[in-house]
Amino acid sequence: MSRTPFKAHLLLVDDDPSLLKLLGIRLTSEGFLVTTAKSGPEALKLLQKEAIDLVISDLKMDEMDGLALFNEIQKQHTGLPVIILTAHGSIPEAVSATQQGVFGFLTKPVDKDALYKAIQDALSLSSATSFDANWASDIVTRSPVMLRLLEQAKMVASSDVTVLINGASGTGKEVLAKALHKASLRSEKPFVAINCGALPEQLLESELFGHAKGAFTGAVSQRDGLFQTANGGTLFLDEIGDMPFALQVKLLRVLQERKVRPLGSNNDIPIDVRIISATHRDLQKAMSKNEFREDLYYRLNVVNLKIPSLNERSEDIPLLANHLLQISAQKHKPFVKSLSNDALRRLAGASWPGNVRQLVNVIEQCVALTSAPVISETLVEQALQEDSSVLTTFTEARNQFELNYLRKVLHITKGNVTHAARLAGRNRTEFYKLLARHDLEANDFKE
């Protein structure tokens, strides 16, 4: 078997411990990184925590069989390839499985060469192996949630489908849009961005569609709009949820007819533009209040990508902090080399209502104020206190405090719920409800 060009991470699922161990040993010896699960539900939990490239599952299992597991994987991790193994193989089962999208269906005892070929084929066709760091070089992450998002983005990048990116302010929606453009067939053409909530209605209309000479006071010459500027490439409509209602009708017409009519002109101009839009708003609520057109929503929301908040990818905070420090130091103070361990711990433990944008501000302030090559915890603390550009809501702050507190208590007690509840001043029933609210498992903290 030829080795894969990267150390692929496989998840093996089987309720037979001996077979699970044997297959794990074989695949580990072939150079794969292997994680095992004894049931479907356990596998789904691991997929939330680990960046998995391929799932190999037994078909006949208690609790959840292989096909039920596959269906859940497709809902939660679209595009992740799955190979199913069974001792009860039959042609109807295999046909049914492959029709549903299962990559491979092999019978036990599994032929070693057939299994290795199926793994190679699955990895070579999945987005994981073609993951090119170049197209997403501006996105720094090791978070399984973020890596899965990037895999989904890579899958849709090469098509011309319209993409709607959802995410809180400061999460990096434009950075993801640029990466999508970079990975697309339009990458050699322009990427043009505009914030739809930053301009008054008439100016936004002129910016998008252009205007003829004399179209309005001050229009002393003809001007192309951003649709024409982006022709052949990508137009990124940031904060689309803040676009004035009247302009939404005109945008819908452009998307339907693929033609744009400049202000004051009687002529339509054909355009070839891929649309990526983004918003921090809940567009479903906006539609219910008649603030956003339903027909436009469905035009824009062909593929939906949701960027997690920085608190949801907290494992990325030290990685991002060091990366941002290098960029800022190179620009302003080359003698600054690193953050102290205490400074990194303080950053990792902070709440980030402003997400990555807030982290950028904090790091830049630290670099600006330091006179030493190593950024101290004191300087980080000062920057965090002074960075009041974004204030979280009371509910968000309380939820984040609860999550951090519960993690700390479970870590101290090594996952002992009785001791943890006693430390928290709650009875076991209340404590279990708190854990469920924040999707925490005490077993994850046991040594």
RODO-2510 file (C-alpha; in nm, 4 decimals, decimal comma):
residues 447
     n   res          X          Y          Z
     1     m     0,0000     0,0000     0,0000
     2     s     0,1291     0,3469    -0,0857
     3     r     0,1272     0,5749     0,2135
     4     t    -0,0948     0,8789     0,2220
     5     p     0,0844     1,2125     0,1752
     6     f    -0,0280     1,3240     0,5193
     7     k    -0,0949     1,1558     0,8517
     8     a    -0,4671     1,0928     0,8089
     9     h    -0,6792     1,0661     1,1240
    10     l    -0,9148     0,7661     1,1164
    11     l    -1,2051     0,6967     1,3534
    12     l    -1,2818     0,3243     1,3996
    13     v    -1,6242     0,2285     1,5384
    14     d    -1,7066    -0,1269     1,6488
    15     d    -1,8799    -0,2742     1,9551
    16     d    -1,6399    -0,5719     1,9510
    17     p    -1,3362    -0,4578     2,1577
    18     s    -1,1021    -0,7270     2,0242
    19     l    -1,1731    -0,6512     1,6583
    20     l    -1,1484    -0,2786     1,7306
    21     k    -0,8057    -0,3257     1,8899
    22     l    -0,6775    -0,5515     1,6112
    23     l    -0,7862    -0,3182     1,3308
    24     g    -0,6484    -0,0199     1,5211
    25     i    -0,3062    -0,1834     1,5544
    26     r    -0,2976    -0,2683     1,1829
    27     l    -0,3880     0,0805     1,0682
    28     t    -0,1547     0,2486     1,3174
    29     s     0,1308     0,0376     1,1807
    30     e     0,0470     0,1744     0,8343
    31     g     0,1135     0,5279     0,9531
    32     f    -0,2390     0,6446     1,0307
    33     l    -0,3452     0,8325     1,3406
    34     v    -0,6237     0,6144     1,4865
    35     t    -0,9007     0,6933     1,7349
    36     t    -1,1533     0,4265     1,8410
    37     a    -1,5134     0,4288     1,9622
    38     k    -1,7221     0,1398     2,0958
    39     s    -2,0582     0,2788     1,9809
    40     g    -2,2231     0,5248     1,7437
    41     p    -2,3067     0,7822     2,0137
    42     e    -1,9467     0,7706     2,1416
    43     a    -1,8229     0,8237     1,7849
    44     l    -2,0440     1,1318     1,7403
    45     k    -1,9052     1,2838     2,0602
    46     l    -1,5475     1,2228     1,9419
    47     l    -1,6257     1,3885     1,6091
    48     q    -1,7158     1,7072     1,7979
    49     k    -1,3710     1,7123     1,9578
    50     e    -1,1360     1,5617     1,6996
    51     a    -1,0518     1,6542     1,3391
    52     i    -1,1288     1,3208     1,1686
    53     d    -1,0529     1,2519     0,8011
    54     l    -1,2347     0,9188     0,7607
    55     v    -1,4762     0,7003     0,9625
    56     i    -1,4676     0,3189     0,9418
    57     s    -1,7683     0,1661     1,1172
    58     d    -1,9176    -0,1769     1,1772
    59     l    -2,2721    -0,2124     1,0388
    60     k    -2,4366    -0,4218     1,3111
    61     m    -2,4042    -0,2496     1,6488
    62     d    -2,6297    -0,2028     1,9494
    63     e    -2,7689     0,1465     2,0252
    64     m    -2,6952     0,2775     1,6743
    65     d    -2,6040     0,0757     1,3666
    66     g    -2,3539     0,1832     1,1041
    67     l    -2,6079     0,3322     0,8622
    68     a    -2,7766     0,5342     1,1393
    69     l    -2,4323     0,6613     1,2419
    70     f    -2,3585     0,7520     0,8797
    71     n    -2,6848     0,9491     0,8537
    72     e    -2,5971     1,1489     1,1674
    73     i    -2,2454     1,2139     1,0374
    74     q    -2,3899     1,3528     0,7134
    75     k    -2,6108     1,5918     0,9105
    76     q    -2,3358     1,7142     1,1417
    77     h    -2,0177     1,6723     0,9304
    78     t    -2,1198     1,6998     0,5666
    79     g    -1,8710     1,5437     0,3276
    80     l    -1,6842     1,3305     0,5831
    81     p    -1,6278     0,9919     0,4083
    82     v    -1,7536     0,6733     0,5786
    83     i    -1,6607     0,3096     0,5088
    84     i    -1,8867     0,0398     0,6551
    85     l    -1,7748    -0,3113     0,7509
    86     t    -2,0074    -0,6032     0,8172
    87     a    -2,0050    -0,9775     0,8728
    88     h    -2,3639    -0,9830     0,7527
    89     g    -2,2966    -0,8293     0,4134
    90     s    -2,5455    -0,8670     0,1353
    91     i    -2,5903    -0,7100    -0,2060
    92     p    -2,9113    -0,5215    -0,1080
    93     e    -2,7435    -0,3719     0,1997
    94     a    -2,4383    -0,2687    -0,0017
    95     v    -2,6498    -0,1103    -0,2755
    96     s    -2,8615     0,0735    -0,0165
    97     a    -2,5541     0,1988     0,1671
    98     t    -2,3761     0,3261    -0,1433
    99     q    -2,6946     0,4895    -0,2726
   100     q    -2,7171     0,6838     0,0521
   101     g    -2,3614     0,8070     0,0068
   102     v    -2,1490     0,5595     0,2062
   103     f    -1,8071     0,5614     0,0402
   104     g    -1,7331     0,1911     0,0749
   105     f    -1,9030    -0,1299     0,1962
   106     l    -1,6717    -0,4223     0,2844
   107     t    -1,7548    -0,7636     0,4307
   108     k    -1,5745    -0,9318     0,7188
   109     p    -1,3263    -1,0859     0,7442
   110     v    -1,1914    -0,7782     0,5712
   111     d    -0,9346    -0,8309     0,2979
   112     k    -0,6361    -0,6173     0,3981
   113     d    -0,5586    -0,4935     0,0472
   114     a    -0,9253    -0,4142    -0,0251
   115     l    -0,9513    -0,2137     0,2964
   116     y    -0,6315    -0,0196     0,2311
   117     k    -0,7419     0,0578    -0,1242
   118     a    -1,0820     0,1786     0,0008
   119     i    -0,9106     0,4037     0,2560
   120     q    -0,6729     0,5425    -0,0067
   121     d    -0,9580     0,6086    -0,2504
   122     a    -1,1746     0,7747     0,0158
   123     l    -0,8927     1,0003     0,1355
   124     s    -0,7828     1,0918    -0,2165
   125     l    -1,1359     1,2029    -0,3077
   126     s    -1,2287     1,3697     0,0193
   127     s    -1,1610     1,7338     0,0888
   128     a    -0,9254     1,6385     0,3713
   129     t    -0,6389     1,5196     0,1512
   130     s    -0,6719     1,8076    -0,0914
   131     f    -0,6669     2,0558     0,1934
   132     d    -0,4257     2,3121     0,0596
   133     a    -0,2809     2,5416     0,3228
   134     n    -0,2191     2,8031     0,0565
   135     w    -0,5847     2,8887    -0,0111
   136     a    -0,6580     2,9234     0,3611
   137     s    -0,3188     3,0589     0,4657
   138     d    -0,4764     3,3598     0,6396
   139     i    -0,6846     3,1351     0,8670
   140     v    -0,4881     3,0120     1,1688
   141     t    -0,6531     2,7198     1,3476
   142     r    -0,6202     2,3721     1,4908
   143     s    -0,9791     2,3621     1,6201
   144     p    -1,1726     2,0554     1,4937
   145     v    -1,4816     2,2744     1,4508
   146     m    -1,2917     2,5263     1,2398
   147     l    -1,1075     2,2618     1,0392
   148     r    -1,4373     2,0948     0,9540
   149     l    -1,5751     2,4327     0,8444
   150     l    -1,2742     2,4811     0,6166
   151     e    -1,3281     2,1368     0,4654
   152     q    -1,6888     2,2299     0,3868
   153     a    -1,5736     2,5631     0,2439
   154     k    -1,3190     2,3887     0,0191
   155     m    -1,5903     2,1553    -0,1094
   156     v    -1,8147     2,4412    -0,2259
   157     a    -1,5372     2,6775    -0,3350
   158     s    -1,4905     2,5313    -0,6823
   159     s    -1,8597     2,5651    -0,7706
   160     d    -2,0418     2,8900    -0,8357
   161     v    -2,3070     2,8408    -0,5680
   162     t    -2,4050     3,1431    -0,3630
   163     v    -2,2759     3,1238    -0,0040
   164     l    -2,4106     3,2913     0,3101
   165     i    -2,1639     3,3136     0,5994
   166     n    -2,3133     3,3495     0,9468
   167     g    -2,1125     3,4542     1,2488
   168     a    -2,0827     3,7087     1,5261
   169     s    -1,8992     4,0344     1,4657
   170     g    -1,5222     3,9930     1,4614
   171     t    -1,5173     3,6196     1,3814
   172     g    -1,3502     3,6688     1,0423
   173     k    -1,6316     3,6405     0,7899
   174     e    -1,4463     3,8419     0,5244
   175     v    -1,1302     3,6351     0,5786
   176     l    -1,3304     3,3174     0,5077
   177     a    -1,4911     3,4801     0,2021
   178     k    -1,1448     3,5672     0,0655
   179     a    -1,0326     3,2082     0,1227
   180     l    -1,3367     3,0789    -0,0681
   181     h    -1,2489     3,3093    -0,3574
   182     k    -0,8838     3,2019    -0,3457
   183     a    -0,9853     2,8337    -0,3688
   184     s    -1,2321     2,8953    -0,6535
   185     l    -1,1891     2,8946    -1,0310
   186     r    -1,2322     3,2733    -1,0135
   187     s    -0,9200     3,3240    -0,8026
   188     e    -0,7357     3,5135    -1,0779
   189     k    -1,0246     3,7614    -1,1067
   190     p    -1,1158     4,0437    -0,8621
   191     f    -1,2406     3,9940    -0,5077
   192     v    -1,4477     4,3012    -0,4172
   193     a    -1,5994     4,3623    -0,0732
   194     i    -1,8523     4,6145     0,0572
   195     n    -2,0192     4,6601     0,3967
   196     c    -2,3903     4,6972     0,3238
   197     g    -2,4618     4,8570     0,6619
   198     a    -2,1898     5,1225     0,6475
   199     l    -2,3345     5,3477     0,3748
   200     p    -2,6597     5,5448     0,3350
   201     e    -2,9079     5,3971     0,0882
   202     q    -2,8420     5,6186    -0,2166
   203     l    -2,4647     5,5937    -0,1828
   204     l    -2,4807     5,2164    -0,1370
   205     e    -2,6996     5,1849    -0,4474
   206     s    -2,4524     5,3901    -0,6507
   207     e    -2,1566     5,1891    -0,5164
   208     l    -2,3187     4,8569    -0,6066
   209     f    -2,4782     4,9337    -0,9417
   210     g    -2,2841     5,2367    -1,0663
   211     h    -2,4364     5,5524    -1,2145
   212     a    -2,4608     5,7447    -1,5372
   213     k    -2,3425     6,1018    -1,5751
   214     g    -2,6015     6,3398    -1,4258
   215     a    -2,7910     6,0617    -1,2467
   216     f    -2,7980     6,2776    -0,9316
   217     t    -2,6418     6,5951    -0,7946
   218     g    -2,2656     6,5486    -0,7968
   219     a    -2,2646     6,2716    -1,0597
   220     v    -2,0342     6,4633    -1,2940
   221     s    -1,9194     6,1536    -1,4797
   222     q    -2,0185     5,7933    -1,5434
   223     r    -1,9004     5,5440    -1,2825
   224     d    -1,8941     5,1644    -1,2812
   225     g    -2,0478     4,9902    -0,9817
   226     l    -1,8917     4,7111    -0,7785
   227     f    -2,0824     4,4451    -0,9734
   228     q    -1,8966     4,5594    -1,2858
   229     t    -1,5664     4,5942    -1,0988
   230     a    -1,5991     4,2358    -0,9719
   231     n    -1,7001     4,0953    -1,3115
   232     g    -1,5577     3,7471    -1,3545
   233     g    -1,4680     3,7321    -0,9863
   234     t    -1,6385     3,7452    -0,6460
   235     l    -1,8487     4,0163    -0,4825
   236     f    -1,8616     3,9935    -0,1030
   237     l    -2,1657     4,1607     0,0514
   238     d    -2,0780     4,2000     0,4190
   239     e    -2,3560     4,2619     0,6740
   240     i    -2,6210     4,1885     0,4125
   241     g    -2,8806     4,1851     0,6915
   242     d    -2,8363     4,5619     0,7277
   243     m    -2,9103     4,6401     0,3615
   244     p    -3,2040     4,8852     0,3238
   245     f    -3,5269     4,7048     0,2300
   246     a    -3,5778     4,8995    -0,0931
   247     l    -3,2314     4,8015    -0,2185
   248     q    -3,3003     4,4345    -0,1444
   249     v    -3,5539     4,4330    -0,4325
   250     k    -3,2939     4,5676    -0,6766
   251     l    -3,0315     4,3206    -0,5572
   252     l    -3,2758     4,0322    -0,6058
   253     r    -3,3377     4,1466    -0,9654
   254     v    -2,9644     4,1487    -1,0375
   255     l    -2,9230     3,7987    -0,8935
   256     q    -3,2158     3,6656    -1,0968
   257     e    -3,1333     3,8297    -1,4300
   258     r    -2,7528     3,8478    -1,4021
   259     k    -2,7750     4,2034    -1,5337
   260     v    -2,7170     4,5367    -1,3645
   261     r    -2,8670     4,8736    -1,4550
   262     p    -2,6663     5,1776    -1,3341
   263     l    -2,8552     5,4672    -1,1743
   264     g    -2,9837     5,7088    -1,4381
   265     s    -2,9266     5,4611    -1,7212
   266     n    -3,1771     5,2768    -1,9445
   267     n    -2,9325     5,0034    -2,0404
   268     d    -2,8778     4,6690    -1,8683
   269     i    -2,5184     4,5420    -1,8454
   270     p    -2,4570     4,1621    -1,8260
   271     i    -2,2458     4,0573    -1,5278
   272     d    -2,0703     3,7340    -1,4307
   273     v    -2,0139     3,7503    -1,0555
   274     r    -2,0139     3,4967    -0,7746
   275     i    -2,1948     3,6292    -0,4667
   276     i    -2,0773     3,5576    -0,1120
   277     s    -2,2685     3,7388     0,1613
   278     a    -2,2318     3,7534     0,5385
   279     t    -2,4282     3,8681     0,8394
   280     h    -2,4201     3,8683     1,2176
   281     r    -2,8008     3,9051     1,2278
   282     d    -3,0612     3,6307     1,2600
   283     l    -3,2179     3,6666     0,9161
   284     q    -3,5075     3,4371     1,0113
   285     k    -3,6121     3,6891     1,2767
   286     a    -3,5512     3,9767     1,0360
   287     m    -3,7862     3,8113     0,7839
   288     s    -4,0559     3,7641     1,0482
   289     k    -4,0377     4,1394     1,1145
   290     n    -4,0489     4,2193     0,7403
   291     e    -3,6993     4,3669     0,7612
   292     f    -3,5489     4,1189     0,5147
   293     r    -3,7025     3,9729     0,1988
   294     e    -3,7698     3,6005     0,2093
   295     d    -3,7090     3,5550    -0,1653
   296     l    -3,3693     3,7266    -0,1360
   297     y    -3,2808     3,5127     0,1660
   298     y    -3,3315     3,1914    -0,0299
   299     r    -3,1291     3,3309    -0,3212
   300     l    -2,8368     3,4082    -0,0921
   301     n    -2,8592     3,1081     0,1419
   302     v    -2,7880     2,8266    -0,1078
   303     v    -2,4947     2,7099     0,1082
   304     n    -2,4665     2,8278     0,4676
   305     l    -2,1354     2,8354     0,6549
   306     k    -2,1333     2,9307     1,0224
   307     i    -1,8115     3,0602     1,1766
   308     p    -1,7747     2,9719     1,5461
   309     s    -1,7036     3,2422     1,8014
   310     l    -1,3531     3,2577     1,9478
   311     n    -1,4862     3,1150     2,2745
   312     e    -1,6102     2,8107     2,0791
   313     r    -1,2595     2,7533     1,9424
   314     s    -1,0673     2,8455     2,2572
   315     e    -0,7870     2,5995     2,1738
   316     d    -0,6947     2,8422     1,8935
   317     i    -0,6347     3,1407     2,1255
   318     p    -0,2630     3,0726     2,2055
   319     l    -0,1979     2,9819     1,8399
   320     l    -0,3675     3,2980     1,7136
   321     a    -0,2045     3,5157     1,9784
   322     n     0,1471     3,4049     1,8814
   323     h     0,0685     3,4444     1,5119
   324     l    -0,0708     3,7956     1,5587
   325     l     0,2249     3,8871     1,7780
   326     q     0,4703     3,7954     1,5017
   327     i     0,2796     4,0063     1,2487
   328     s     0,2520     4,3086     1,4769
   329     a     0,6129     4,2858     1,5951
   330     q     0,7436     4,2634     1,2402
   331     k     0,5579     4,5844     1,1526
   332     h     0,6317     4,7895     1,4627
   333     k     0,8865     4,6404     1,7052
   334     p     1,1032     4,3580     1,5677
   335     f     1,2698     4,3074     1,9074
   336     v     0,9419     4,1688     2,0508
   337     k     0,9717     3,7906     2,0340
   338     s     0,6989     3,6208     2,2378
   339     l     0,4271     3,6186     2,5016
   340     s     0,5131     3,4832     2,8461
   341     n     0,3423     3,1607     2,9545
   342     d     0,1391     3,3537     3,2121
   343     a     0,0320     3,6011     2,9429
   344     l    -0,0843     3,3168     2,7192
   345     r    -0,2767     3,1581     3,0066
   346     r    -0,4482     3,4928     3,0763
   347     l    -0,5465     3,5275     2,7111
   348     a    -0,6769     3,1700     2,7000
   349     g    -0,8907     3,2297     3,0097
   350     a    -1,0404     3,5601     2,8944
   351     s    -1,3868     3,6085     2,7489
   352     w    -1,3811     3,7338     2,3904
   353     p    -1,7080     3,9097     2,3043
   354     g    -1,5293     4,0855     2,0163
   355     n    -1,3851     3,7563     1,8899
   356     v    -1,0696     3,7533     1,6732
   357     r    -1,0957     4,1265     1,6028
   358     q    -1,0755     4,1960     1,9768
   359     l    -0,7753     3,9631     2,0121
   360     v    -0,6024     4,1555     1,7312
   361     n    -0,6614     4,4820     1,9202
   362     v    -0,5266     4,3411     2,2471
   363     i    -0,2101     4,2000     2,0863
   364     e    -0,1411     4,5206     1,8955
   365     q    -0,1806     4,7259     2,2145
   366     c     0,0592     4,4960     2,4000
   367     v     0,3202     4,5296     2,1248
   368     a     0,2760     4,9075     2,1148
   369     l     0,3287     4,9454     2,4897
   370     t     0,6030     4,6926     2,5593
   371     s     0,9711     4,7789     2,5943
   372     a     1,0732     4,4168     2,6532
   373     p     1,1117     4,1232     2,4116
   374     v     0,8590     3,9136     2,6079
   375     i     0,5013     4,0352     2,6633
   376     s     0,4072     4,0031     3,0320
   377     e     0,0782     3,8974     3,1912
   378     t     0,0473     4,2456     3,3449
   379     l     0,0533     4,4079     3,0029
   380     v    -0,2077     4,1646     2,8726
   381     e    -0,4299     4,2332     3,1733
   382     q    -0,4005     4,6060     3,1133
   383     a    -0,4902     4,5672     2,7443
   384     l    -0,7902     4,3492     2,8281
   385     q    -0,9228     4,6048     3,0744
   386     e    -0,8751     4,8975     2,8379
   387     d    -1,0213     4,7218     2,5341
   388     s    -1,3856     4,8206     2,5794
   389     s    -1,4675     4,8299     2,2101
   390     v    -1,7147     4,5453     2,2500
   391     l    -1,9319     4,4724     2,5516
   392     t    -2,0985     4,1344     2,5833
   393     t    -2,4593     4,1010     2,6959
   394     f    -2,5377     3,9992     3,0530
   395     t    -2,6716     3,6602     2,9376
   396     e    -2,3611     3,5886     2,7248
   397     a    -2,1308     3,6884     3,0091
   398     r    -2,3179     3,4702     3,2586
   399     n    -2,3174     3,1686     3,0250
   400     q    -1,9459     3,2063     2,9598
   401     f    -1,8759     3,2356     3,3329
   402     e    -2,0811     2,9211     3,4034
   403     l    -1,8966     2,7259     3,1328
   404     n    -1,5521     2,8337     3,2547
   405     y    -1,6481     2,7692     3,6178
   406     l    -1,7851     2,4195     3,5489
   407     r    -1,4754     2,3236     3,3505
   408     k    -1,2526     2,4435     3,6329
   409     v    -1,4474     2,2574     3,9025
   410     l    -1,4515     1,9346     3,6994
   411     h    -1,0803     1,9690     3,6335
   412     i    -1,0063     2,0166     4,0060
   413     t    -1,2197     1,7169     4,1051
   414     k    -1,1003     1,5054     3,8095
   415     g    -1,4601     1,4548     3,6927
   416     n    -1,6043     1,3469     4,0297
   417     v    -1,9593     1,4889     4,0116
   418     t    -2,0299     1,4479     4,3828
   419     h    -1,7201     1,6459     4,4835
   420     a    -1,7740     1,9005     4,2068
   421     a    -2,1358     1,9631     4,3102
   422     r    -2,0271     2,0063     4,6710
   423     l    -1,7600     2,2598     4,5697
   424     a    -2,0164     2,4489     4,3613
   425     g    -2,2716     2,4533     4,6430
   426     r    -2,5305     2,2618     4,4352
   427     n    -2,6959     1,9245     4,4733
   428     r    -2,6151     1,6530     4,2204
   429     t    -2,9398     1,6956     4,0257
   430     e    -2,8881     2,0688     3,9798
   431     f    -2,5237     2,0134     3,8889
   432     y    -2,6110     1,7544     3,6229
   433     k    -2,8599     2,0029     3,4736
   434     l    -2,5840     2,2646     3,4553
   435     l    -2,3528     2,0163     3,2819
   436     a    -2,6266     1,9261     3,0312
   437     r    -2,6965     2,2940     2,9602
   438     h    -2,3334     2,3444     2,8602
   439     d    -2,2939     2,0018     2,6912
   440     l    -2,0206     1,8930     2,9334
   441     e    -1,9391     1,5292     3,0225
   442     a    -1,7804     1,4594     3,3607
   443     n    -1,6037     1,1550     3,2146
   444     d    -1,4024     1,3805     2,9846
   445     f    -1,2236     1,5219     3,2919
   446     k    -1,1341     1,1880     3,4521
   447     e    -0,7719     1,0820     3,4381
***
